[in-house]
């Protein structure tokens, strides 16, 4: 991990009030430094105020801005935060709209704006000169032009407002040259609807350039213009932070810079374009800025808002005010997931043309109950409908609670449920195994797996004879750590929820229970999750708490962290657990994950519903034979 704390400030400057404006900036800058901020971004032309219009033709106005920039640097020299702020600068009889980089009392460099808007309310082309590729000038001894900045935490590029509105702006060449973080200082005025356009455009720029984009916007009025503030932090296209609009202040969040680096390595399109640029284009030079920046060793990995790496926060957790029952972000995501899974089953069933009905082995547990609900919804979507057949195959370890839950939900859905006990078959298979072992008893794990394999075999026999699509019911979390049986519960023709983590399975069941008031769902959720292959068998006792397991899955398989990094990152999300216990769970997960790949590469075709899928042919291509000595 390379953690950095990034901050955006929405400030309301007054045109010409260079001293008062900078005094305000110094106060905010010191607050940022006290909070151990790595980079603090201020708006466009925040020193002199925006828009200055023809006032930039007064040399004294420009001299005053540079004087105040030097004062800002001097008064923040005891801080380690990197600051980026906007001002108008005169160089060689030309006036530029610029972003200055300040660190530890030094103006490290100044970068001019390249895209000068002359539409709508903007008239910058009247008085302002453009920067451009390869521009190298000197501003009172400070490097001025097309530069990047290298600090001890990473590589930074800066730009001004409209530069980010163009797909052909400087961000592209600077990122191809090595910039990981792009700081855009902006004074973008309010217009009805522009906030959503602005958000989408900046997300696109961050995705196009596989960069971490830090955007600061001015707030307040100036003549007839109103600036609505509202800064953003996007990481490779994903919004990780949004500041409130129409208010002054500053806000921060912690990001992992290694994530940007990793996503660049994974994105073959970006990498190929970068290769072409580095062969034919001119690399933007970097200014190495000496001296330590803020202490990033004290930063904690950012815990996901709402507690889940796989789901958005609910409206309450996200501190939003819902406008209706369907506006909650988490509920909307769960409803969409349910429809997507059902559509996947429906399309597979119809387009193959090989099946006459849907079949499922129903245990009364969470996974099979969710799969049954998806099948129920898919049957509604299938042209002419589809029959669903469900089978409950208890052993002596099956509980009355799960049996009751399966029975109730099947009745509520109008699904025929047959009970076919497997106890006698299990005993016969154990006897055969003992004979093969030379009278030695099978292991306890084998005894458990025999039950699952008998169920899988019976389902296949039934499916083959009835022309049914046999739906496999395992979830992503248990699949990832091998908490499955080859030839048993890993069997099926289509894996419905194999890329849905366990915590999402539970959340989706809760949501469906809320929507449809199914008593069977409530009964299932009231039981302790476990495979019921042995007495009193609880999955979380044998593995780890499901929220921790899913966090490990995201951090290790998704974010490509080392086991030690996973253990550290877990501490921010699960502060109630001892650090040593979290580290042990992280090591246990990574060991089980690498040892279980041989299992999940044999699983059926699965529906793909996330950016992290356990499917060797389509998503996460992992060598089956591997060791984790590199960790």
N, C-alpha and C positions, 0 to 999 in steps of 0.2 A: 504493500500500500504506500502511496504517496499522498498524504492528506494535506489539504489546503483549505483555509477558511476564507471565503470570498464574500465581499460586502458591496452593496450598492446603496448609494445615497441619493435621495430626491431632495433637492435644494431649490429654493426660490430666490435667485439673485435679482438685483436691480441693475439695469443698464447704467454703467458709469460709476457705480458705487464699488470701485475696486477694493478699497480698504475694508469696508464693512463686509463685502462678500467674502473676502479671504479670511477675515477674522472668524466668520462663521465656519468656513472650511477647516481652519486650524482646530477649532473646538471639536468638530465632528471627527477630524483625523485623530486627535488624541483619544477620543472615546473608542475609536476603532482599534488603535494600538493597545489600549488597556484591555481590550477584549481579545487580543492576540489574533487580529485579522491579518491574513497573508497579503491580500490585495484589496484595496479600497478604491472604488470607482465613483467619480463625481460627474455631473452632466457636462454637456457641450458648452463652451464659452462661459463657464460658471464664474470665472474671474471677473470678466468685464460685463457680463449680462448678455442675454440674447433675446431678440436679434438687435445688434447694434446699428444696423443699416449704414448710413453714410458716416456715422460717427467714427468708423474705422479709418477715415481719411485724415483724422486729426492725429499727427504723430505723437502728441502728448498722451492720448488715450492708449496708444499701443505701448509707449514707454512705461506708463503707469501699470499696465497689466504685467509686464515683465518684472518690474520692480516688486510687485506683490507676489508673483510666482517665486521670486528669490526669497521673499519673506516667509512664504509658506514653507519652502524647503528648510530655511534656517530654523523656524519654530517647530519643525517636526524632526530635527536632526537626531534627537535622542530616541526616536521610535525606529522600529524595524519593519513596519508595514510598508509595502509598496503602494504608492498612491498614483492614480491616473486622473488628470483633471484637464478641462478644456479652456482654451484662451485664444485670442487673436494675437498673431506674432508677425512682425515685419522683418523681412530678410531681403537685402539687396533691392530695395525700393518696391518690393512686392509684399502684399498682405496675405497671410494664410490663416485659415481656420484650423486649429491644431489640437492635438492631445499631447500633454507633457507627462513624462514618467519621472516621479520623484522618489528617492530612496535615501534615508539616513542623511538628510541635509544636502543632497546632491541632485541636480537636475540631470538625469541620466541621458535623456534624449527627448526630442520633439518630433512628432510625426504629423504631417499636414493632411488635411482632408483632400480626397481626390474627386469625388462625385459632388458637384455643386448644383443643387436644385434651382431652377428658375421657373418652376411651375407654381400654380396656386398662390400661396402667400409668400413664396420664397423668391429672393432676388440676389442670391449670393454671387452669381456670375458678374454682377455689376461692379463689385468692389474687391472680390476675393480671387486669388490665384490658386490654381490647382496643384496638388502634388501628383506624383506619378511613379511608375516603376523606375528604379535606379536613381532617383533623385538623391543627391548628396550635397548638402549645403552646410554652412556654419552659422549658428545663431549665437553670437556673443560667446564663442568658445564651446558651445554645446552642439553635439551632432544633431543634424536636422535633415529629415528626409525619410526614405523608405528603409526602415530598420525593424529588426526584432530585438528582444531584450532577454538575456539569459540570466536567470537567478539560480540560487541553490536549490529551489524547489521545482524549477521547470522553465520552459520557453514561452515567452509572452509576446503577443502582437497587440497593437492598439490602433484604433481607427475612430473616425468621427461620423456619427449619425448616418447620413445618406450613403456612406460607403457600404453599410450593411444592407441597404435596400436594393442593391444591384447584384445580380448573380455573377457579374464580371468585376466585382470589386476587389480591393487589395487582399481581402481575407484569403482568397484562394491561393495566390502565389506565396503568401506568408505562411500559410499552413503547409503547403507542399515543401516549403523551405525548412520547416521544423517547428513552427509555432503550435503549441498545444492549447493555450488559452488565448482567446481574443477578447479584448476589452473594448466595447463600443460606448463612447461617451456621446450622449444624445440630448437634443432639445427638440423633441417631436411634439408639435401642438395637437391638442384635442380636436378631433372631428368625429361626428357620430359614426360609430361602427369601426373606427380606425384601430381601436384596441385589439379587436380580434384579428384584424388584418396584420397588425404589427406582430402579434404573438405568433401567428402562423408563418409569417415571413422570416422571423428570427429563428424559429424552430427549423425551418427549411435550410437556412444558412448554416446552422450548427450541424445539421445532418449532412448537407452537401460537402462540407469541409471537415467532417468528423472531428469537430473541435468542441471545446468547452467555451461557450459564449457568455460573457458577462456584460449585461446591458444596463446602463444607468440613464435615467431620464429626468429632465427638469420638471418642477411643479410650480404652479402659481401663474399669475397673469402678467402680461407685459403689453401695454397699449391694448389693442383689440384681441391679442392672442391669449389663449389659455393653455397651459401645459399641465397634463394630467398625471405626471409621474409614472409610477408603476414599473419598477425595474424587473429584469428577468435573469435567471441563470439557466441555460440549457446545456446539457452534456450530450454531445453527439446526436442532437435532435430531440432528446427527451427533456421535458421541463422538470427541473429539480427544485426550482424556487421561483415564486412570484411575489413581488412586493406590492403592498396596497397602493391604490391610486388615490389621487387628490389629497395627499397628506405629505407633510415634510417629515423627514426622518431617515434613518439608515437601518438596514437589515442584512443579516448574514446567514450563511449556511456552510457546512463542511462538505467537500467533495473529494473523491479519490481520483487523482490524476492518472493513476495507472489504468483506470477504466478506459479513458480516452485513448491511451496508447494501445491497449489490448484491442479495442474495437477497430482501430486503424489497421492493426495486423490482420484482423478477421475480414475486413471489408475489401474484397478483391477488386471491386470497381474503383474505389478511392485509391487503392495501392497502385493499380495500373496507371491511373491518371497521374499520380505522383511520380511514378517512374518516367513517364513521358515528359513531364515538366522538367525533371532534374536532368534529363538528357538534352532537351532543346531550350529550356528557359534559363533565366538568370536568377540564381539563388539570392534571396534577400539576406543581406548580411545581418549578423547579430552583434549587439553591444553587450559584452559581458559586464554585469554590474557586480562589483565586489562587495563583500560585507554580508553578514548573515541577515536573513529576513526573519519574520516572526517565528517563534519556536513551534514548528509543526509536530514535534514529538509529543506535545501535550494534547493534541487534538484527538477526539474520539470519533470513530467511524460513525457516519450519520445513520441513525436508526430510521427505518421507514415510517412515515407518518401513517398512523392507523395501525402500526404493528405488523403489517404484511408486506413482504417483498413482491408478492404476486398479485395483490389487489389494491386498488386505490383506497384512500381513507374514506370513511363515511362522511356525510355532510356535517355531522356533529363533530367528528374527530378532526375534520379539515377546517373547522370553524367557519363553515359556510351556512347560509340560511336557506334551507330547502324551500322551493316555491311550490312543491306538490309532491305527491307520493312517488313519482317516477324520476325526480331530479337528483336523488341521492347518488353520488358517483359510484359507491360500492354496489348498491342495489342494481343500478343500471348495468354495471359490468357483469354482475352475476346473471342477470336476466339475459344479457347478450350471449354469455357463455352457454347457458342452457339452450338457447335457440340454435347456436352454432353447432353444438354437439348433436342436437336432434337433426339438423339439416345434413350433417355429415353422415349419420346413419341412414337417413332417408335417401340421399343421393347414391350411397354405396349400394343399398338394397335395390333401388330402381335401375341404376345404370348397368349393374352386372347382369341383371335378368336371370340370376341363377337360383333365387330363393323364393320360397312360398310362404314363409312366416319367420318370426323372430323368436329366438330361444335364449333363456338365461337361467343360470344356476343361482338361486336366491337363498342367501344365508341368513338374512335379517340384519346383516352388518351394514355399515355406512356405504361401502363401495358398491355392493350389489344393489342396494336400495336406490342409489343415485342412478346406476345404469338402468334399472327398471324404469325409473321416471323418465330418463332420456328416451328409452325405447317407446314408452307410452306416448310421449310427445311426437316422436318420429312416426309412429303408426298413424297419428292424426294427419301428418303431412303427406304420407305416402298415398299416391293416387289409388283410390278405391279402398284405402285402409289396409291394415295388416294385422294378422292374428299374432298375439304374443303368448307363448307358452313358458311357464316358469316351473322350476323344480326345486323342492326343498329336500336335501339329502342329509338327514341328521346322522351323527354318530353318537356314541355315549357321552361325548363331551359337549354336545350342542345344548344350549340353555333354553329354558322355557321362554325367557324374555325375547330372545331373537326369533324363536319360532313364532311367538305371538305377533311380533312386529311384522314379520314377513307375511303372515296370514292376513293381518288387518290391511296392510297396504295393497296386497293383491286384490282383496275384496273391494277396496275403495276404487281401484283402477279398473275393475272388471276384468282382471287377468286370471286365467285358469292356473291354479297352483296345485301340483301333485307332490305328495310326500312319498319319497322312496328311501327308506332307511338303508344305510350302508354298513351297519355294525357287523353282520355276518360275513359280508364280503371282506371287510378289513381283517377279521380274524383268520379267514382262509388265506389271505395274502401274506399275513404275518407268518403263518405256518409254512408257506412255500418259501418265504425268505429265510426262515430258520434252517430249512432243509438245504438251501443253496449255500448257506454260511457254514455248513458242517455242524449243525446243532447249536451254533452260537446265536444268541438273541440279537436282533437288529438294534441299532442305536435308537435312543428316544426320538431324535430328529427324523429317522427313517419311519418310525411308527406314525409320526405326525404327517409326513409326506405321503404315506400310503393312502391316507384318507383323501387328501387332495387329488391324488392321481386317479383313484377310483371314481371320484366325481367327474374329473375331466374326461376320462374314458367313456363314462356313461353318457355324458353330454354329446360327445362326438358320435357315439353309436346312434343316439336318438336323432341328432342333426342329419347324419348321413341318410337315415331311413325316411326322414320327414321333409327333406329339402329345406331345412331351416338355416338361417344365419345365426350362428352360435356367437353370442356377444361375450367377449372377455371382460372381466369386471375389475381388474387390478388398477390401483392408482399409481401415480408417478413416484411418490415418496417411497413406498414400499418396494416398487420396482427398482429404484435407484440403489437401494442397499441390499437387494437380493432377498427380501422378506416375502418370497414367492416360491412356488414349487414348479420346476420344469416337469411337464407332463401332467400337471395338476391345475392350480388356479391360474397358471400362465397360459393355459390353453384357450383357444377360441379362433374364430375366423376374422374378427374385427375387434380391436381394443378401443373401447369407447372413451374411457377416462384415463388412459395410460399416460397422458401428458397433463393431467390435472393433479397438482400437489394435494396432499391429504388435508391440509388446513383449508384449501379452497373447496374440496369435496364437502367438508363439514359446513363451511359458510354457505355453499350452494344449497345443501339440504335445509339449513336453517331458513334461507330465503324462500325456498319452495314450500316449506312448511308454513311460512308466513303468508305466502300468496294463496295457497290452496287449502290450508287448514287440514292437511292429511293427518289423521291420528297415527297412522303407521310410521310416518316420518318422526313424529314426536316420540313414539315408543322406541325407535332406533336410536335417536339422539340421547335418550335417557340411559342407554346401556354403556358399559365400558368397552371401548374398541379392542377387539382381539380376534384371532383366527379360529378360536375354539377347536383347536387340534389337541389340546391337553386341558386338564382341569385348571380352572382359575388362571387362564392364560391371558395376559394383558400386553398388548403391542407396545405401549409406551414404556412399560417396565423392561421389556426385552430389548428395546431399541433406545429411545430417549423421548422426551416430550415432542409431540409432533411439530409445534411451532419452532422448536430448536432444530429439529431435523430438516424442516423446510428452509429455514434460514441457512443451514449448512449447504443444502442443495443449491440454493441461489448463489451463495458466496463462492463455493468451490467449483461447481460445474458451470455456473453462469458467469461469475466475475473472474474466474480462473485464479483465485487466491491460493496461496500455500496453506497447509493445515494450520501453521502457527498464526498466519494472518487471519484465518477464519476464526480461530479462538479469540483473538483480540477484538475483531469486529463484532462478535456476538455480545461482548460486554455492554455495548451501548443499547442493544435491543432487549437484553435480558439482565438488567442490573440486579435482580433479586437472586440470581444464581451465583455461587462463588466462581471466581475467575478460573480456578483450577478445574472445577467441574466442567465449565464450558470448553476449556482447552481439551479435556479428555473426550468430551462428546465430539469435538471437531476432529480429533485424531481418529476416533472410532468411525465416524462417518466416512472420512476419506479412505480408510482401510477397507471398509465394507463396499464402498462405491467401486474401487478399483478391482476388488475381488469378485464383484457381481456382474461385470460387463458381459462375461460369457453367458450369463443367464438372459439379460435383456436383449441381446442381439438375436436371440431365438424367439422372441415374443412376436405375436401377430402384428400385421399392419395396424397402425394406430392413427387416430385422428389428431391432427396438429392444430393446436389452439394457442400456442405461446411462442415466445422467442427462444425458449430453452425446451427442447424436446429430446427425449431419449430414444433416438432412432438412428442407427448407424448409417442407414442409406440416405437419410434426408437432412439430418441436423448435426448431432454431436458425434463426429466420427472418431471413435476411440479405439486404440489397439486392444484387442481382447487379452492378449498376453502382455502384462506390464507389471513393473514394480514401482514402488513410490520412494525409492532411495533418494531421489532428487529432492524430496521434501525435507 
